[in-house]
Amino acid sequence: MLPSRPTVLLTGSTGVIGTSLLPALAARHHITALVRHRRPDAPVACVEGDLTAEDLGMSTSRRRELAAKIDVIVHCAGLTAMAPPDLTAFDTINAEGTRRILRLAEETGVPVLLLSSAAAAFQTPGEDLAARSMRAYSTSKRRAEELAAHCTQPVAIVRPALLFAARNATTPPRHQFPHALLTALLQDRAEGLPVNPDHWCDVLPIEMLTDYLTALTDALLRGDTTAAALHWVTAGQARLTAADMERACLDYLAETGRPTRPLLAPPGATHRRSHGMARIAQLGFQPPEQPALPSHLDRLLPSRLTREAALEALARNVRLCIP
């Protein structure tokens, strides 16, 4: 029988998702945060561990002590940088780090919530740095899912979409694609960003992901047999197009009295913006014939995201990205 207030071992507690998820979980459960360098601001128990080291860099006695305390593992830690100096770091942290977490779960006899990525479903073409980086990232997430499929403990795999910042955020999250994209659009470059206006990407308010992860953690703790499955946590049919993003930026520029001109340009046009954010944007959007991503939000939440709510979140996030 589980204690009245179970203990969650949370990895990635200082990341974009972990920072939002930690207070939601802490309101319901005891939290032990697995940390390496940074510690969360919240007053929770911390244990030092290293995803890149065998046995998480812990002694046998330390692992046993940790195992005796935890009831579920929520694994949110991972490498999400757009182009790290060493692309093998994606596999080292995202895949091998997951293997070590799954081994701890097996030793402890507890279920796992594994945060994967919608990118696991895609194979990015191209041999430039941006394409190779995105491909290495998605491959590492797929490998983590494959490892989870062979775990002897229940594992709930979550594939989240891209994320908008929290409603109470005052600055955009670092290194997050939606905010880097909006910042690039707002820079008022004469040549525009080379993305087709009808191409789309899937972006979800982080609060919806946090609510889903919290509910899914509770389901794992209850022993719900349907929880150990693949969960798509996405905007689904409420996906946004490049034209939606351009319009939100133009509306705010006009509202603040700044000059406005078209912010998008035909991808085939000859212009200087063929590398960096321009290339990442081209790879990050999907053509209109590509079906919307599945959305399982209503498995555990009252409803899915609406287009109106997605556009409201977009407008709010534009205001965080003004250069």
C-alpha positions in Angstrom: 0.0 0.0 0.0 1.3 3.5 -0.9 1.8 6.0 1.8 -0.9 8.8 2.1 1.7 11.2 0.6 3.9 9.3 -1.8 7.4 10.4 -2.8 8.2 11.3 -6.4 11.8 11.2 -7.6 11.9 14.1 -10.1 14.7 14.6 -12.6 15.1 17.8 -14.6 13.6 19.9 -11.8 15.5 23.1 -12.9 14.6 22.8 -16.6 11.8 24.6 -18.4 9.3 21.8 -17.8 10.6 20.7 -14.4 10.4 24.3 -13.0 6.7 24.4 -13.9 6.0 20.8 -12.9 7.8 20.8 -9.5 5.3 23.0 -7.6 2.3 21.1 -9.0 3.7 17.8 -7.9 4.9 19.2 -4.5 1.4 20.3 -3.7 0.3 16.6 -3.8 3.4 14.6 -3.0 6.8 14.5 -1.3 9.5 15.4 -3.9 13.1 14.2 -4.1 14.9 16.1 -6.9 17.8 14.3 -8.6 20.3 17.1 -9.2 23.8 17.5 -10.6 24.8 21.2 -10.5 21.8 23.4 -10.0 19.2 22.9 -7.3 15.6 23.9 -7.5 14.5 27.1 -5.8 11.7 25.2 -4.0 12.4 23.7 -0.5 12.5 20.1 -1.5 14.8 17.2 -0.7 17.7 16.8 -3.2 20.0 13.9 -4.0 23.1 14.3 -6.2 23.2 12.1 -9.3 24.7 12.1 -12.8 22.8 10.8 -15.8 26.0 10.4 -17.7 27.6 8.1 -15.0 27.0 4.4 -14.4 24.7 3.9 -11.4 24.0 7.6 -11.7 27.3 8.3 -9.9 25.9 6.9 -6.7 27.4 4.3 -4.3 25.5 1.1 -3.7 24.4 2.2 -0.2 23.2 5.6 -1.5 21.1 4.0 -4.2 19.6 1.6 -1.7 18.8 4.5 0.6 17.1 6.4 -2.3 15.2 3.3 -3.5 13.7 2.8 0.0 12.1 6.3 -0.2 10.5 6.7 -3.6 7.2 5.5 -5.0 7.4 6.7 -8.6 10.0 8.3 -10.9 9.2 11.3 -13.1 12.0 11.6 -15.6 12.0 15.1 -17.2 15.8 15.7 -17.5 17.2 15.8 -21.0 19.3 17.7 -23.5 17.3 20.0 -25.7 19.9 22.5 -27.1 19.4 23.4 -30.7 23.0 22.6 -31.7 25.4 21.4 -28.9 29.1 21.3 -29.7 29.0 17.5 -29.6 25.9 15.9 -31.1 26.7 12.6 -29.4 25.7 14.3 -26.1 22.0 13.8 -27.2 22.4 10.1 -27.0 24.6 10.2 -23.8 22.0 12.2 -21.9 18.7 11.5 -23.4 19.1 7.8 -24.2 21.8 6.4 -21.9 20.6 8.7 -19.1 17.1 7.2 -19.5 18.6 3.7 -19.4 20.2 4.4 -16.0 16.9 5.8 -14.7 15.0 2.7 -15.9 17.5 0.5 -14.2 16.9 2.4 -10.9 13.2 1.9 -11.4 13.7 -1.8 -11.9 15.9 -2.1 -8.8 13.3 -0.1 -6.8 10.2 -1.7 -8.2 8.5 1.6 -9.1 6.7 3.0 -12.2 8.2 5.7 -14.4 6.8 8.7 -16.2 9.2 9.3 -19.1 9.1 12.6 -20.8 10.0 12.1 -24.5 9.2 14.4 -27.4 6.9 14.7 -30.3 10.1 15.0 -32.3 10.6 11.2 -31.7 8.1 10.7 -34.5 10.1 12.6 -37.1 13.2 12.0 -39.1 14.7 15.3 -40.2 16.4 15.2 -43.7 19.5 17.2 -44.6 23.2 17.3 -43.7 23.6 20.8 -42.4 24.3 21.4 -38.7 20.7 22.3 -37.9 19.3 19.1 -39.6 21.9 16.9 -38.1 21.3 18.4 -34.6 17.5 17.9 -34.9 18.0 14.4 -36.2 20.4 13.5 -33.3 17.8 14.8 -30.8 14.9 12.9 -32.2 16.9 9.7 -32.6 18.0 9.9 -28.9 14.3 10.3 -27.9 13.3 7.3 -30.0 16.0 5.2 -28.4 14.9 6.2 -24.9 11.4 5.1 -25.8 12.7 1.8 -27.1 14.6 1.2 -23.9 11.4 2.0 -21.9 9.5 -0.6 -23.9 11.8 -3.3 -22.4 11.6 -2.1 -18.8 10.1 -4.6 -16.4 8.3 -1.8 -14.6 5.3 0.2 -15.9 6.4 3.2 -18.0 4.2 6.0 -19.2 5.8 7.7 -22.3 4.8 11.3 -22.9 5.4 13.0 -26.3 4.8 16.7 -25.7 4.6 19.4 -28.3 6.6 22.5 -28.3 5.7 24.8 -25.4 4.6 28.3 -24.7 5.9 30.0 -21.6 3.9 29.9 -18.4 1.1 32.4 -18.1 3.0 34.2 -15.3 6.4 34.3 -17.1 8.1 37.6 -17.5 10.9 36.4 -19.8 10.9 33.8 -22.5 12.5 30.4 -21.7 16.0 30.2 -23.1 16.7 27.9 -26.1 13.1 27.2 -26.8 12.1 27.1 -30.4 8.8 29.1 -30.3 10.4 32.0 -28.5 13.6 32.0 -30.6 11.3 32.0 -33.7 9.1 34.8 -32.4 12.2 36.9 -31.5 13.5 36.3 -35.0 10.2 37.5 -36.6 10.2 40.6 -34.4 13.7 41.7 -35.5 12.2 43.5 -38.5 14.7 42.2 -41.0 13.9 43.5 -44.5 14.3 40.1 -46.1 11.9 38.3 -43.8 12.1 34.8 -42.4 12.0 32.1 -45.2 9.0 30.0 -44.1 5.8 29.2 -46.0 2.8 30.8 -44.3 0.6 27.7 -44.5 3.2 25.5 -42.8 2.5 24.6 -39.2 4.0 23.7 -35.9 2.4 22.3 -32.7 2.8 24.5 -29.6 1.0 23.9 -26.3 0.7 26.1 -23.2 3.0 24.6 -20.6 0.3 24.7 -18.0 -1.6 22.0 -20.0 1.4 19.8 -20.1 2.0 20.3 -16.3 -1.6 19.4 -15.5 -1.4 16.3 -17.7 1.9 15.1 -16.2 0.5 15.6 -12.7 -2.6 13.6 -13.5 -0.5 10.9 -15.1 1.8 10.7 -12.1 -1.3 10.1 -9.9 -2.6 7.4 -12.3 0.8 5.6 -12.1 0.7 5.8 -8.3 -2.8 4.3 -8.3 -1.7 1.4 -10.4 -3.9 2.4 -13.3 -3.1 -0.2 -15.9 -4.0 2.2 -18.8 -1.3 4.8 -17.6 1.7 2.7 -18.9 1.2 3.7 -22.5 2.2 6.3 -25.1 0.6 9.7 -24.4 0.7 12.5 -27.0 0.3 15.8 -25.2 -0.1 18.2 -28.1 -2.2 21.0 -29.6 -3.6 18.6 -32.1 -6.1 20.3 -34.4 -5.3 23.7 -32.6 -1.8 23.7 -34.3 -0.6 27.1 -35.4 0.7 28.2 -38.8 3.6 30.5 -39.7 0.9 32.9 -40.9 -0.7 32.9 -37.4 2.7 33.7 -35.8 3.4 36.5 -38.4 -0.1 38.0 -37.7 0.4 38.0 -33.9 3.8 39.7 -34.3 2.4 42.3 -36.8 -0.5 43.0 -34.5 1.8 43.8 -31.6 4.2 45.8 -33.7 1.3 47.9 -34.9 -0.2 48.2 -31.4 3.1 49.6 -30.1 3.6 52.0 -33.1 6.6 50.2 -34.6 7.2 49.8 -38.3 5.5 46.8 -39.9 6.4 45.0 -43.1 5.9 41.3 -44.1 7.8 39.1 -41.7 7.8 36.0 -43.8 9.5 35.4 -47.2 9.3 32.6 -49.8 11.8 29.9 -48.8 13.1 29.7 -52.3 14.0 33.4 -52.4 17.6 34.5 -52.5 18.4 36.3 -49.2 21.0 36.3 -46.4 18.8 34.5 -43.9 19.6 30.9 -45.1 21.3 29.7 -41.9 20.8 29.8 -38.2 17.3 30.5 -37.0 16.0 30.7 -40.6 17.1 27.1 -41.3 15.8 25.8 -37.9 12.4 27.5 -38.6 12.2 25.7 -42.0 12.9 22.4 -40.3 10.6 23.1 -37.4 7.5 23.6 -39.5 5.4 20.9 -41.2 3.7 21.3 -44.6 -0.1 21.5 -44.6 -0.5 18.0 -46.1 1.2 16.6 -43.0 -1.6 15.5 -40.6 -2.0 17.2 -37.2 -0.3 15.3 -34.3 -2.4 13.1 -32.2 -3.7 14.7 -29.0 -4.5 12.6 -25.9 -5.2 15.6 -23.6 -8.8 14.5 -22.9 -7.6 11.2 -21.5 -6.8 12.9 -18.2 -7.9 16.5 -18.6 -11.4 17.9 -19.2 -10.8 18.9 -22.8 -8.2 19.5 -25.5 -6.7 22.8 -26.5 -8.9 25.1 -28.6 -7.6 27.3 -31.4 -8.8 30.4 -29.6 -6.8 29.4 -26.5 -3.7 28.7 -28.7 -3.9 32.1 -30.3 -4.3 33.8 -26.9 -1.2 32.0 -25.7 0.6 33.1 -28.9 -0.3 36.7 -28.4 0.8 36.6 -24.8 4.1 35.0 -25.7 4.8 37.5 -28.4 5.0 40.2 -25.7 7.8 38.2 -24.0 9.9 38.2 -27.1 10.1 41.9 -28.1 13.8 42.6 -28.7 
